């Protein structure tokens, strides 16, 4: 089974959101990007807090990534699925 390993979220204030996840939820900061992004982890899943600098753009989940054991098997399944 594939596991969710990475979730990227768009926010107008990555630093404030990072403070919430570290101070309230106990996540740890892995890295801060030059563009203002903050990368966190709970030890299993990584969370990227990406800055949204465009007014009117939606905030929330941007994408999520899976960790798989065999990419070839996954590609075969993708192709079979159509």
NUFI-883941 format. One record per atom (N, C-alpha, C): residue number from 0; residue in one letter; chain; atom name; y, x, z. Coordinates in steps of 0.2 Angstrom, whole numbers, plus 5000, padded with zeros to 4 digits. Each point is the difference from the previous one (the first is absolute). Example, Ala and Ser with C-alpha at 12.3 -4.5 7.8 and 13.67 -1.06 7.14 Angstrom:
REM residues 2
<rec><pos>0</pos><code>A</code><unit>A</unit><site>N</site><north>4972</north><east>5066</east><up>5039</up></rec>
<rec><pos>0</pos><code>A</code><unit>A</unit><site>CA</site><north>5006</north><east>4996</east><up>5000</up></rec>
<rec><pos>0</pos><code>A</code><unit>A</unit><site>C</site><north>5006</north><east>5004</east><up>5000</up></rec>
<rec><pos>1</pos><code>S</code><unit>A</unit><site>N</site><north>5005</north><east>4998</east><up>4996</up></rec>
<rec><pos>1</pos><code>S</code><unit>A</unit><site>CA</site><north>5006</north><east>5004</east><up>5001</up></rec>
<rec><pos>1</pos><code>S</code><unit>A</unit><site>C</site><north>5005</north><east>4996</east><up>5003</up></rec>
REM end
This chain:
REM residues 82
<rec><pos>0</pos><code>X</code><unit>A</unit><site>N</site><north>4994</north><east>5004</east><up>5000</up></rec>
<rec><pos>0</pos><code>X</code><unit>A</unit><site>CA</site><north>5006</north><east>4996</east><up>5000</up></rec>
<rec><pos>0</pos><code>X</code><unit>A</unit><site>C</site><north>5006</north><east>5004</east><up>5000</up></rec>
<rec><pos>1</pos><code>X</code><unit>A</unit><site>N</site><north>5005</north><east>4999</east><up>4996</up></rec>
<rec><pos>1</pos><code>X</code><unit>A</unit><site>CA</site><north>5006</north><east>5003</east><up>5000</up></rec>
<rec><pos>1</pos><code>X</code><unit>A</unit><site>C</site><north>5004</north><east>4998</east><up>5006</up></rec>
<rec><pos>2</pos><code>X</code><unit>A</unit><site>N</site><north>5004</north><east>5005</east><up>5003</up></rec>
<rec><pos>2</pos><code>X</code><unit>A</unit><site>CA</site><north>5004</north><east>4999</east><up>5005</up></rec>
<rec><pos>2</pos><code>X</code><unit>A</unit><site>C</site><north>5008</north><east>5001</east><up>4999</up></rec>
<rec><pos>3</pos><code>X</code><unit>A</unit><site>N</site><north>5004</north><east>4995</east><up>5002</up></rec>
<rec><pos>3</pos><code>X</code><unit>A</unit><site>CA</site><north>5007</north><east>5001</east><up>4999</up></rec>
<rec><pos>3</pos><code>X</code><unit>A</unit><site>C</site><north>5002</north><east>5006</east><up>5004</up></rec>
<rec><pos>4</pos><code>X</code><unit>A</unit><site>N</site><north>5003</north><east>5005</east><up>4997</up></rec>
<rec><pos>4</pos><code>X</code><unit>A</unit><site>CA</site><north>5002</north><east>5006</east><up>5003</up></rec>
<rec><pos>4</pos><code>X</code><unit>A</unit><site>C</site><north>5008</north><east>5001</east><up>5000</up></rec>
<rec><pos>5</pos><code>X</code><unit>A</unit><site>N</site><north>5004</north><east>4996</east><up>4996</up></rec>
<rec><pos>5</pos><code>X</code><unit>A</unit><site>CA</site><north>5007</north><east>5001</east><up>5000</up></rec>
<rec><pos>5</pos><code>X</code><unit>A</unit><site>C</site><north>5003</north><east>4994</east><up>4998</up></rec>
<rec><pos>6</pos><code>X</code><unit>A</unit><site>N</site><north>5006</north><east>4998</east><up>5004</up></rec>
<rec><pos>6</pos><code>X</code><unit>A</unit><site>CA</site><north>5004</north><east>4995</east><up>4998</up></rec>
<rec><pos>6</pos><code>X</code><unit>A</unit><site>C</site><north>5007</north><east>5002</east><up>5000</up></rec>
<rec><pos>7</pos><code>X</code><unit>A</unit><site>N</site><north>5003</north><east>4998</east><up>4994</up></rec>
<rec><pos>7</pos><code>X</code><unit>A</unit><site>CA</site><north>5007</north><east>5002</east><up>4999</up></rec>
<rec><pos>7</pos><code>X</code><unit>A</unit><site>C</site><north>5005</north><east>4993</east><up>5001</up></rec>
<rec><pos>8</pos><code>X</code><unit>A</unit><site>N</site><north>5005</north><east>5001</east><up>5004</up></rec>
<rec><pos>8</pos><code>X</code><unit>A</unit><site>CA</site><north>5004</north><east>4994</east><up>5001</up></rec>
<rec><pos>8</pos><code>X</code><unit>A</unit><site>C</site><north>5007</north><east>5002</east><up>4998</up></rec>
<rec><pos>9</pos><code>X</code><unit>A</unit><site>N</site><north>5004</north><east>4996</east><up>4997</up></rec>
<rec><pos>9</pos><code>X</code><unit>A</unit><site>CA</site><north>5007</north><east>5000</east><up>4999</up></rec>
<rec><pos>9</pos><code>X</code><unit>A</unit><site>C</site><north>5004</north><east>4998</east><up>5005</up></rec>
<rec><pos>10</pos><code>X</code><unit>A</unit><site>N</site><north>5005</north><east>5003</east><up>5002</up></rec>
<rec><pos>10</pos><code>X</code><unit>A</unit><site>CA</site><north>5005</north><east>4998</east><up>5006</up></rec>
<rec><pos>10</pos><code>X</code><unit>A</unit><site>C</site><north>5007</north><east>5003</east><up>4999</up></rec>
<rec><pos>11</pos><code>X</code><unit>A</unit><site>N</site><north>5005</north><east>4996</east><up>5002</up></rec>
<rec><pos>11</pos><code>X</code><unit>A</unit><site>CA</site><north>5006</north><east>5002</east><up>5000</up></rec>
<rec><pos>11</pos><code>X</code><unit>A</unit><site>C</site><north>5002</north><east>5006</east><up>5005</up></rec>
<rec><pos>12</pos><code>X</code><unit>A</unit><site>N</site><north>4996</north><east>5000</east><up>5005</up></rec>
<rec><pos>12</pos><code>X</code><unit>A</unit><site>CA</site><north>5001</north><east>5005</east><up>5005</up></rec>
<rec><pos>12</pos><code>X</code><unit>A</unit><site>C</site><north>4993</north><east>5003</east><up>5003</up></rec>
<rec><pos>13</pos><code>X</code><unit>A</unit><site>N</site><north>4998</north><east>5005</east><up>4996</up></rec>
<rec><pos>13</pos><code>X</code><unit>A</unit><site>CA</site><north>4994</north><east>5003</east><up>5002</up></rec>
<rec><pos>13</pos><code>X</code><unit>A</unit><site>C</site><north>5000</north><east>5003</east><up>5007</up></rec>
<rec><pos>14</pos><code>X</code><unit>A</unit><site>N</site><north>5005</north><east>5003</east><up>5002</up></rec>
<rec><pos>14</pos><code>X</code><unit>A</unit><site>CA</site><north>5000</north><east>5003</east><up>5006</up></rec>
<rec><pos>14</pos><code>X</code><unit>A</unit><site>C</site><north>5000</north><east>4995</east><up>5006</up></rec>
<rec><pos>15</pos><code>X</code><unit>A</unit><site>N</site><north>5003</north><east>4995</east><up>4999</up></rec>
<rec><pos>15</pos><code>X</code><unit>A</unit><site>CA</site><north>4999</north><east>4994</east><up>5006</up></rec>
<rec><pos>15</pos><code>X</code><unit>A</unit><site>C</site><north>4993</north><east>4998</east><up>5000</up></rec>
<rec><pos>16</pos><code>X</code><unit>A</unit><site>N</site><north>4997</north><east>4999</east><up>4994</up></rec>
<rec><pos>16</pos><code>X</code><unit>A</unit><site>CA</site><north>4993</north><east>4997</east><up>4999</up></rec>
<rec><pos>16</pos><code>X</code><unit>A</unit><site>C</site><north>4995</north><east>5005</east><up>5003</up></rec>
<rec><pos>17</pos><code>X</code><unit>A</unit><site>N</site><north>5002</north><east>5007</east><up>4999</up></rec>
<rec><pos>17</pos><code>X</code><unit>A</unit><site>CA</site><north>4995</north><east>5005</east><up>5003</up></rec>
<rec><pos>17</pos><code>X</code><unit>A</unit><site>C</site><north>5001</north><east>5000</east><up>5007</up></rec>
<rec><pos>18</pos><code>X</code><unit>A</unit><site>N</site><north>5006</north><east>4999</east><up>5003</up></rec>
<rec><pos>18</pos><code>X</code><unit>A</unit><site>CA</site><north>5001</north><east>5000</east><up>5007</up></rec>
<rec><pos>18</pos><code>X</code><unit>A</unit><site>C</site><north>4995</north><east>4994</east><up>5003</up></rec>
<rec><pos>19</pos><code>X</code><unit>A</unit><site>N</site><north>5000</north><east>4995</east><up>4997</up></rec>
<rec><pos>19</pos><code>X</code><unit>A</unit><site>CA</site><north>4996</north><east>4994</east><up>5002</up></rec>
<rec><pos>19</pos><code>X</code><unit>A</unit><site>C</site><north>4993</north><east>5002</east><up>5000</up></rec>
<rec><pos>20</pos><code>X</code><unit>A</unit><site>N</site><north>4997</north><east>5003</east><up>4995</up></rec>
<rec><pos>20</pos><code>X</code><unit>A</unit><site>CA</site><north>4993</north><east>5001</east><up>4999</up></rec>
<rec><pos>20</pos><code>X</code><unit>A</unit><site>C</site><north>4998</north><east>5006</east><up>5005</up></rec>
<rec><pos>21</pos><code>X</code><unit>A</unit><site>N</site><north>5005</north><east>5004</east><up>5001</up></rec>
<rec><pos>21</pos><code>X</code><unit>A</unit><site>CA</site><north>4998</north><east>5006</east><up>5005</up></rec>
<rec><pos>21</pos><code>X</code><unit>A</unit><site>C</site><north>5001</north><east>4998</east><up>5007</up></rec>
<rec><pos>22</pos><code>X</code><unit>A</unit><site>N</site><north>5005</north><east>4997</east><up>5002</up></rec>
<rec><pos>22</pos><code>X</code><unit>A</unit><site>CA</site><north>5002</north><east>4998</east><up>5007</up></rec>
<rec><pos>22</pos><code>X</code><unit>A</unit><site>C</site><north>4996</north><east>4994</east><up>5002</up></rec>
<rec><pos>23</pos><code>X</code><unit>A</unit><site>N</site><north>4999</north><east>4995</east><up>4996</up></rec>
<rec><pos>23</pos><code>X</code><unit>A</unit><site>CA</site><north>4996</north><east>4994</east><up>5002</up></rec>
<rec><pos>23</pos><code>X</code><unit>A</unit><site>C</site><north>4993</north><east>5000</east><up>4998</up></rec>
<rec><pos>24</pos><code>X</code><unit>A</unit><site>N</site><north>4998</north><east>5002</east><up>4994</up></rec>
<rec><pos>24</pos><code>X</code><unit>A</unit><site>CA</site><north>4993</north><east>5000</east><up>4998</up></rec>
<rec><pos>24</pos><code>X</code><unit>A</unit><site>C</site><north>4996</north><east>5006</east><up>5001</up></rec>
<rec><pos>25</pos><code>X</code><unit>A</unit><site>N</site><north>5004</north><east>5006</east><up>5002</up></rec>
<rec><pos>25</pos><code>X</code><unit>A</unit><site>CA</site><north>4997</north><east>5006</east><up>5001</up></rec>
<rec><pos>25</pos><code>X</code><unit>A</unit><site>C</site><north>4998</north><east>5005</east><up>4994</up></rec>
<rec><pos>26</pos><code>X</code><unit>A</unit><site>N</site><north>5002</north><east>4998</east><up>4994</up></rec>
<rec><pos>26</pos><code>X</code><unit>A</unit><site>CA</site><north>4999</north><east>5004</east><up>4994</up></rec>
<rec><pos>26</pos><code>X</code><unit>A</unit><site>C</site><north>5003</north><east>5007</east><up>5001</up></rec>
<rec><pos>27</pos><code>X</code><unit>A</unit><site>N</site><north>4998</north><east>5005</east><up>4996</up></rec>
<rec><pos>27</pos><code>X</code><unit>A</unit><site>CA</site><north>5003</north><east>5006</east><up>5000</up></rec>
<rec><pos>27</pos><code>X</code><unit>A</unit><site>C</site><north>5003</north><east>5002</east><up>4994</up></rec>
<rec><pos>28</pos><code>X</code><unit>A</unit><site>N</site><north>5006</north><east>5003</east><up>5000</up></rec>
<rec><pos>28</pos><code>X</code><unit>A</unit><site>CA</site><north>5003</north><east>5002</east><up>4993</up></rec>
<rec><pos>28</pos><code>X</code><unit>A</unit><site>C</site><north>4996</north><east>5006</east><up>4998</up></rec>
<rec><pos>29</pos><code>X</code><unit>A</unit><site>N</site><north>4998</north><east>5000</east><up>4993</up></rec>
<rec><pos>29</pos><code>X</code><unit>A</unit><site>CA</site><north>4997</north><east>5005</east><up>4997</up></rec>
<rec><pos>29</pos><code>X</code><unit>A</unit><site>C</site><north>5005</north><east>5005</east><up>4996</up></rec>
<rec><pos>30</pos><code>X</code><unit>A</unit><site>N</site><north>5005</north><east>4996</east><up>4997</up></rec>
<rec><pos>30</pos><code>X</code><unit>A</unit><site>CA</site><north>5005</north><east>5004</east><up>4996</up></rec>
<rec><pos>30</pos><code>X</code><unit>A</unit><site>C</site><north>5006</north><east>4995</east><up>4998</up></rec>
<rec><pos>31</pos><code>X</code><unit>A</unit><site>N</site><north>5006</north><east>5004</east><up>4999</up></rec>
<rec><pos>31</pos><code>X</code><unit>A</unit><site>CA</site><north>5006</north><east>4996</east><up>4998</up></rec>
<rec><pos>31</pos><code>X</code><unit>A</unit><site>C</site><north>5002</north><east>5003</east><up>4993</up></rec>
<rec><pos>32</pos><code>X</code><unit>A</unit><site>N</site><north>5001</north><east>4996</east><up>4995</up></rec>
<rec><pos>32</pos><code>X</code><unit>A</unit><site>CA</site><north>5001</north><east>5002</east><up>4994</up></rec>
<rec><pos>32</pos><code>X</code><unit>A</unit><site>C</site><north>5008</north><east>5001</east><up>4999</up></rec>
<rec><pos>33</pos><code>X</code><unit>A</unit><site>N</site><north>5002</north><east>5004</east><up>4995</up></rec>
<rec><pos>33</pos><code>X</code><unit>A</unit><site>CA</site><north>5007</north><east>5001</east><up>4998</up></rec>
<rec><pos>33</pos><code>X</code><unit>A</unit><site>C</site><north>5003</north><east>4994</east><up>4998</up></rec>
<rec><pos>34</pos><code>X</code><unit>A</unit><site>N</site><north>4997</north><east>4995</east><up>4998</up></rec>
<rec><pos>34</pos><code>X</code><unit>A</unit><site>CA</site><north>5003</north><east>4994</east><up>4998</up></rec>
<rec><pos>34</pos><code>X</code><unit>A</unit><site>C</site><north>5001</north><east>4995</east><up>5005</up></rec>
<rec><pos>35</pos><code>X</code><unit>A</unit><site>N</site><north>4998</north><east>5001</east><up>5006</up></rec>
<rec><pos>35</pos><code>X</code><unit>A</unit><site>CA</site><north>5001</north><east>4996</east><up>5006</up></rec>
<rec><pos>35</pos><code>X</code><unit>A</unit><site>C</site><north>4993</north><east>4996</east><up>5002</up></rec>
<rec><pos>36</pos><code>X</code><unit>A</unit><site>N</site><north>4995</north><east>5001</east><up>4996</up></rec>
<rec><pos>36</pos><code>X</code><unit>A</unit><site>CA</site><north>4993</north><east>4997</east><up>5001</up></rec>
<rec><pos>36</pos><code>X</code><unit>A</unit><site>C</site><north>4997</north><east>5003</east><up>5007</up></rec>
<rec><pos>37</pos><code>X</code><unit>A</unit><site>N</site><north>4997</north><east>4996</east><up>5003</up></rec>
<rec><pos>37</pos><code>X</code><unit>A</unit><site>CA</site><north>4996</north><east>5003</east><up>5006</up></rec>
<rec><pos>37</pos><code>X</code><unit>A</unit><site>C</site><north>4993</north><east>4998</east><up>5000</up></rec>
<rec><pos>38</pos><code>X</code><unit>A</unit><site>N</site><north>4996</north><east>5005</east><up>5001</up></rec>
<rec><pos>38</pos><code>X</code><unit>A</unit><site>CA</site><north>4992</north><east>4999</east><up>4999</up></rec>
<rec><pos>38</pos><code>X</code><unit>A</unit><site>C</site><north>4997</north><east>5000</east><up>5007</up></rec>
<rec><pos>39</pos><code>X</code><unit>A</unit><site>N</site><north>4997</north><east>4995</east><up>5002</up></rec>
<rec><pos>39</pos><code>X</code><unit>A</unit><site>CA</site><north>4997</north><east>4999</east><up>5007</up></rec>
<rec><pos>39</pos><code>X</code><unit>A</unit><site>C</site><north>4992</north><east>5000</east><up>4999</up></rec>
<rec><pos>40</pos><code>X</code><unit>A</unit><site>N</site><north>4997</north><east>5000</east><up>5006</up></rec>
<rec><pos>40</pos><code>X</code><unit>A</unit><site>CA</site><north>4992</north><east>4999</east><up>5000</up></rec>
<rec><pos>40</pos><code>X</code><unit>A</unit><site>C</site><north>4998</north><east>4998</east><up>5007</up></rec>
<rec><pos>41</pos><code>X</code><unit>A</unit><site>N</site><north>4995</north><east>4996</east><up>5000</up></rec>
<rec><pos>41</pos><code>X</code><unit>A</unit><site>CA</site><north>4997</north><east>4998</east><up>5006</up></rec>
<rec><pos>41</pos><code>X</code><unit>A</unit><site>C</site><north>4993</north><east>5004</east><up>5001</up></rec>
<rec><pos>42</pos><code>X</code><unit>A</unit><site>N</site><north>4999</north><east>5005</east><up>4996</up></rec>
<rec><pos>42</pos><code>X</code><unit>A</unit><site>CA</site><north>4994</north><east>5004</east><up>5000</up></rec>
<rec><pos>42</pos><code>X</code><unit>A</unit><site>C</site><north>4995</north><east>4998</east><up>4995</up></rec>
<rec><pos>43</pos><code>X</code><unit>A</unit><site>N</site><north>5001</north><east>4994</east><up>4997</up></rec>
<rec><pos>43</pos><code>X</code><unit>A</unit><site>CA</site><north>4995</north><east>4997</east><up>4995</up></rec>
<rec><pos>43</pos><code>X</code><unit>A</unit><site>C</site><north>5004</north><east>4998</east><up>4994</up></rec>
<rec><pos>44</pos><code>X</code><unit>A</unit><site>N</site><north>5005</north><east>4996</east><up>5000</up></rec>
<rec><pos>44</pos><code>X</code><unit>A</unit><site>CA</site><north>5004</north><east>4998</east><up>4995</up></rec>
<rec><pos>44</pos><code>X</code><unit>A</unit><site>C</site><north>5007</north><east>5003</east><up>5000</up></rec>
<rec><pos>45</pos><code>X</code><unit>A</unit><site>N</site><north>5002</north><east>5002</east><up>4994</up></rec>
<rec><pos>45</pos><code>X</code><unit>A</unit><site>CA</site><north>5007</north><east>5003</east><up>5000</up></rec>
<rec><pos>45</pos><code>X</code><unit>A</unit><site>C</site><north>5005</north><east>4995</east><up>4997</up></rec>
<rec><pos>46</pos><code>X</code><unit>A</unit><site>N</site><north>5006</north><east>5000</east><up>5003</up></rec>
<rec><pos>46</pos><code>X</code><unit>A</unit><site>CA</site><north>5005</north><east>4995</east><up>4998</up></rec>
<rec><pos>46</pos><code>X</code><unit>A</unit><site>C</site><north>5006</north><east>5004</east><up>4997</up></rec>
<rec><pos>47</pos><code>X</code><unit>A</unit><site>N</site><north>5002</north><east>4998</east><up>4994</up></rec>
<rec><pos>47</pos><code>X</code><unit>A</unit><site>CA</site><north>5006</north><east>5003</east><up>4997</up></rec>
<rec><pos>47</pos><code>X</code><unit>A</unit><site>C</site><north>5006</north><east>4995</east><up>5001</up></rec>
<rec><pos>48</pos><code>X</code><unit>A</unit><site>N</site><north>5005</north><east>5001</east><up>5003</up></rec>
<rec><pos>48</pos><code>X</code><unit>A</unit><site>CA</site><north>5006</north><east>4996</east><up>5000</up></rec>
<rec><pos>48</pos><code>X</code><unit>A</unit><site>C</site><north>5005</north><east>5003</east><up>4995</up></rec>
<rec><pos>49</pos><code>X</code><unit>A</unit><site>N</site><north>5001</north><east>4996</east><up>4995</up></rec>
<rec><pos>49</pos><code>X</code><unit>A</unit><site>CA</site><north>5004</north><east>5002</east><up>4994</up></rec>
<rec><pos>49</pos><code>X</code><unit>A</unit><site>C</site><north>5007</north><east>4997</east><up>5000</up></rec>
<rec><pos>50</pos><code>X</code><unit>A</unit><site>N</site><north>5005</north><east>5004</east><up>4999</up></rec>
<rec><pos>50</pos><code>X</code><unit>A</unit><site>CA</site><north>5007</north><east>4997</east><up>5000</up></rec>
<rec><pos>50</pos><code>X</code><unit>A</unit><site>C</site><north>5001</north><east>4995</east><up>4994</up></rec>
<rec><pos>51</pos><code>X</code><unit>A</unit><site>N</site><north>5003</north><east>4995</east><up>5002</up></rec>
<rec><pos>51</pos><code>X</code><unit>A</unit><site>CA</site><north>5002</north><east>4995</east><up>4995</up></rec>
<rec><pos>51</pos><code>X</code><unit>A</unit><site>C</site><north>5008</north><east>5000</east><up>5000</up></rec>
<rec><pos>52</pos><code>X</code><unit>A</unit><site>N</site><north>5003</north><east>5003</east><up>4994</up></rec>
<rec><pos>52</pos><code>X</code><unit>A</unit><site>CA</site><north>5007</north><east>5001</east><up>5000</up></rec>
<rec><pos>52</pos><code>X</code><unit>A</unit><site>C</site><north>5003</north><east>4995</east><up>4995</up></rec>
<rec><pos>53</pos><code>X</code><unit>A</unit><site>N</site><north>4996</north><east>4996</east><up>4997</up></rec>
<rec><pos>53</pos><code>X</code><unit>A</unit><site>CA</site><north>5003</north><east>4995</east><up>4995</up></rec>
<rec><pos>53</pos><code>X</code><unit>A</unit><site>C</site><north>5000</north><east>4993</east><up>5004</up></rec>
<rec><pos>54</pos><code>X</code><unit>A</unit><site>N</site><north>5007</north><east>4998</east><up>5000</up></rec>
<rec><pos>54</pos><code>X</code><unit>A</unit><site>CA</site><north>5001</north><east>4993</east><up>5003</up></rec>
<rec><pos>54</pos><code>X</code><unit>A</unit><site>C</site><north>4996</north><east>4995</east><up>4996</up></rec>
<rec><pos>55</pos><code>X</code><unit>A</unit><site>N</site><north>4997</north><east>4995</east><up>5003</up></rec>
<rec><pos>55</pos><code>X</code><unit>A</unit><site>CA</site><north>4997</north><east>4994</east><up>4997</up></rec>
<rec><pos>55</pos><code>X</code><unit>A</unit><site>C</site><north>4993</north><east>5002</east><up>4998</up></rec>
<rec><pos>56</pos><code>X</code><unit>A</unit><site>N</site><north>4997</north><east>5006</east><up>5001</up></rec>
<rec><pos>56</pos><code>X</code><unit>A</unit><site>CA</site><north>4993</north><east>5001</east><up>4999</up></rec>
<rec><pos>56</pos><code>X</code><unit>A</unit><site>C</site><north>4996</north><east>4998</east><up>5006</up></rec>
<rec><pos>57</pos><code>X</code><unit>A</unit><site>N</site><north>4994</north><east>4998</east><up>4999</up></rec>
<rec><pos>57</pos><code>X</code><unit>A</unit><site>CA</site><north>4996</north><east>4998</east><up>5006</up></rec>
<rec><pos>57</pos><code>X</code><unit>A</unit><site>C</site><north>4998</north><east>5005</east><up>5004</up></rec>
<rec><pos>58</pos><code>X</code><unit>A</unit><site>N</site><north>5000</north><east>4999</east><up>5006</up></rec>
<rec><pos>58</pos><code>X</code><unit>A</unit><site>CA</site><north>4997</north><east>5005</east><up>5005</up></rec>
<rec><pos>58</pos><code>X</code><unit>A</unit><site>C</site><north>4993</north><east>4998</east><up>5001</up></rec>
<rec><pos>59</pos><code>X</code><unit>A</unit><site>N</site><north>4995</north><east>5004</east><up>5003</up></rec>
<rec><pos>59</pos><code>X</code><unit>A</unit><site>CA</site><north>4994</north><east>4998</east><up>5001</up></rec>
<rec><pos>59</pos><code>X</code><unit>A</unit><site>C</site><north>4995</north><east>5005</east><up>4997</up></rec>
<rec><pos>60</pos><code>X</code><unit>A</unit><site>N</site><north>4993</north><east>4998</east><up>5000</up></rec>
<rec><pos>60</pos><code>X</code><unit>A</unit><site>CA</site><north>4995</north><east>5005</east><up>4997</up></rec>
<rec><pos>60</pos><code>X</code><unit>A</unit><site>C</site><north>5002</north><east>5001</east><up>4993</up></rec>
<rec><pos>61</pos><code>X</code><unit>A</unit><site>N</site><north>5000</north><east>5006</east><up>4998</up></rec>
<rec><pos>61</pos><code>X</code><unit>A</unit><site>CA</site><north>5001</north><east>5003</east><up>4993</up></rec>
<rec><pos>61</pos><code>X</code><unit>A</unit><site>C</site><north>4993</north><east>5001</east><up>4997</up></rec>
<rec><pos>62</pos><code>X</code><unit>A</unit><site>N</site><north>4995</north><east>5003</east><up>5003</up></rec>
<rec><pos>62</pos><code>X</code><unit>A</unit><site>CA</site><north>4994</north><east>5002</east><up>4998</up></rec>
<rec><pos>62</pos><code>X</code><unit>A</unit><site>C</site><north>4995</north><east>5002</east><up>5005</up></rec>
<rec><pos>63</pos><code>X</code><unit>A</unit><site>N</site><north>4994</north><east>5000</east><up>4999</up></rec>
<rec><pos>63</pos><code>X</code><unit>A</unit><site>CA</site><north>4995</north><east>5003</east><up>5005</up></rec>
<rec><pos>63</pos><code>X</code><unit>A</unit><site>C</site><north>4994</north><east>5003</east><up>4996</up></rec>
<rec><pos>64</pos><code>X</code><unit>A</unit><site>N</site><north>4998</north><east>5005</east><up>5003</up></rec>
<rec><pos>64</pos><code>X</code><unit>A</unit><site>CA</site><north>4995</north><east>5004</east><up>4997</up></rec>
<rec><pos>64</pos><code>X</code><unit>A</unit><site>C</site><north>4993</north><east>5000</east><up>5004</up></rec>
<rec><pos>65</pos><code>X</code><unit>A</unit><site>N</site><north>4995</north><east>5001</east><up>4996</up></rec>
<rec><pos>65</pos><code>X</code><unit>A</unit><site>CA</site><north>4993</north><east>5000</east><up>5003</up></rec>
<rec><pos>65</pos><code>X</code><unit>A</unit><site>C</site><north>4997</north><east>5007</east><up>4999</up></rec>
<rec><pos>66</pos><code>X</code><unit>A</unit><site>N</site><north>4996</north><east>5002</east><up>5005</up></rec>
<rec><pos>66</pos><code>X</code><unit>A</unit><site>CA</site><north>4996</north><east>5006</east><up>5000</up></rec>
<rec><pos>66</pos><code>X</code><unit>A</unit><site>C</site><north>4993</north><east>4998</east><up>4998</up></rec>
<rec><pos>67</pos><code>X</code><unit>A</unit><site>N</site><north>4997</north><east>5003</east><up>4995</up></rec>
<rec><pos>67</pos><code>X</code><unit>A</unit><site>CA</site><north>4994</north><east>4998</east><up>4998</up></rec>
<rec><pos>67</pos><code>X</code><unit>A</unit><site>C</site><north>4995</north><east>5006</east><up>5000</up></rec>
<rec><pos>68</pos><code>X</code><unit>A</unit><site>N</site><north>4994</north><east>4999</east><up>5000</up></rec>
<rec><pos>68</pos><code>X</code><unit>A</unit><site>CA</site><north>4995</north><east>5006</east><up>5001</up></rec>
<rec><pos>68</pos><code>X</code><unit>A</unit><site>C</site><north>4999</north><east>5003</east><up>4993</up></rec>
<rec><pos>69</pos><code>X</code><unit>A</unit><site>N</site><north>4999</north><east>4996</east><up>4994</up></rec>
<rec><pos>69</pos><code>X</code><unit>A</unit><site>CA</site><north>4999</north><east>5002</east><up>4994</up></rec>
<rec><pos>69</pos><code>X</code><unit>A</unit><site>C</site><north>5004</north><east>4996</east><up>4995</up></rec>
<rec><pos>70</pos><code>X</code><unit>A</unit><site>N</site><north>5005</north><east>5004</east><up>4997</up></rec>
<rec><pos>70</pos><code>X</code><unit>A</unit><site>CA</site><north>5005</north><east>4997</east><up>4995</up></rec>
<rec><pos>70</pos><code>X</code><unit>A</unit><site>C</site><north>4996</north><east>4998</east><up>4994</up></rec>
<rec><pos>71</pos><code>X</code><unit>A</unit><site>N</site><north>4995</north><east>5003</east><up>4998</up></rec>
<rec><pos>71</pos><code>X</code><unit>A</unit><site>CA</site><north>4996</north><east>4998</east><up>4994</up></rec>
<rec><pos>71</pos><code>X</code><unit>A</unit><site>C</site><north>4997</north><east>4993</east><up>5001</up></rec>
<rec><pos>72</pos><code>X</code><unit>A</unit><site>N</site><north>4997</north><east>4999</east><up>5006</up></rec>
<rec><pos>72</pos><code>X</code><unit>A</unit><site>CA</site><north>4998</north><east>4993</east><up>5001</up></rec>
<rec><pos>72</pos><code>X</code><unit>A</unit><site>C</site><north>5005</north><east>4995</east><up>5000</up></rec>
<rec><pos>73</pos><code>X</code><unit>A</unit><site>N</site><north>5006</north><east>5002</east><up>5002</up></rec>
<rec><pos>73</pos><code>X</code><unit>A</unit><site>CA</site><north>5005</north><east>4995</east><up>5001</up></rec>
<rec><pos>73</pos><code>X</code><unit>A</unit><site>C</site><north>5003</north><east>4998</east><up>4992</up></rec>
<rec><pos>74</pos><code>X</code><unit>A</unit><site>N</site><north>5000</north><east>5006</east><up>4996</up></rec>
<rec><pos>74</pos><code>X</code><unit>A</unit><site>CA</site><north>5003</north><east>4999</east><up>4994</up></rec>
<rec><pos>74</pos><code>X</code><unit>A</unit><site>C</site><north>4995</north><east>4995</east><up>4996</up></rec>
<rec><pos>75</pos><code>X</code><unit>A</unit><site>N</site><north>4993</north><east>5002</east><up>5001</up></rec>
<rec><pos>75</pos><code>X</code><unit>A</unit><site>CA</site><north>4995</north><east>4996</east><up>4997</up></rec>
<rec><pos>75</pos><code>X</code><unit>A</unit><site>C</site><north>5001</north><east>4992</east><up>5002</up></rec>
<rec><pos>76</pos><code>X</code><unit>A</unit><site>N</site><north>5001</north><east>4999</east><up>5006</up></rec>
<rec><pos>76</pos><code>X</code><unit>A</unit><site>CA</site><north>5001</north><east>4993</east><up>5002</up></rec>
<rec><pos>76</pos><code>X</code><unit>A</unit><site>C</site><north>5006</north><east>4997</east><up>4997</up></rec>
<rec><pos>77</pos><code>X</code><unit>A</unit><site>N</site><north>5006</north><east>5004</east><up>5000</up></rec>
<rec><pos>77</pos><code>X</code><unit>A</unit><site>CA</site><north>5006</north><east>4997</east><up>4997</up></rec>
<rec><pos>77</pos><code>X</code><unit>A</unit><site>C</site><north>4998</north><east>4998</east><up>4993</up></rec>
<rec><pos>78</pos><code>X</code><unit>A</unit><site>N</site><north>4997</north><east>5004</east><up>4996</up></rec>
<rec><pos>78</pos><code>X</code><unit>A</unit><site>CA</site><north>4998</north><east>4999</east><up>4993</up></rec>
<rec><pos>78</pos><code>X</code><unit>A</unit><site>C</site><north>4996</north><east>4994</east><up>4999</up></rec>
<rec><pos>79</pos><code>X</code><unit>A</unit><site>N</site><north>4995</north><east>4999</east><up>5005</up></rec>
<rec><pos>79</pos><code>X</code><unit>A</unit><site>CA</site><north>4996</north><east>4994</east><up>5000</up></rec>
<rec><pos>79</pos><code>X</code><unit>A</unit><site>C</site><north>5003</north><east>4994</east><up>5001</up></rec>
<rec><pos>80</pos><code>X</code><unit>A</unit><site>N</site><north>5005</north><east>5001</east><up>5005</up></rec>
<rec><pos>80</pos><code>X</code><unit>A</unit><site>CA</site><north>5004</north><east>4994</east><up>5002</up></rec>
<rec><pos>80</pos><code>X</code><unit>A</unit><site>C</site><north>5005</north><east>4997</east><up>4994</up></rec>
<rec><pos>81</pos><code>X</code><unit>A</unit><site>N</site><north>5002</north><east>5005</east><up>4996</up></rec>
<rec><pos>81</pos><code>X</code><unit>A</unit><site>CA</site><north>5004</north><east>4998</east><up>4994</up></rec>
<rec><pos>81</pos><code>X</code><unit>A</unit><site>C</site><north>5007</north><east>5002</east><up>5001</up></rec>
REM end
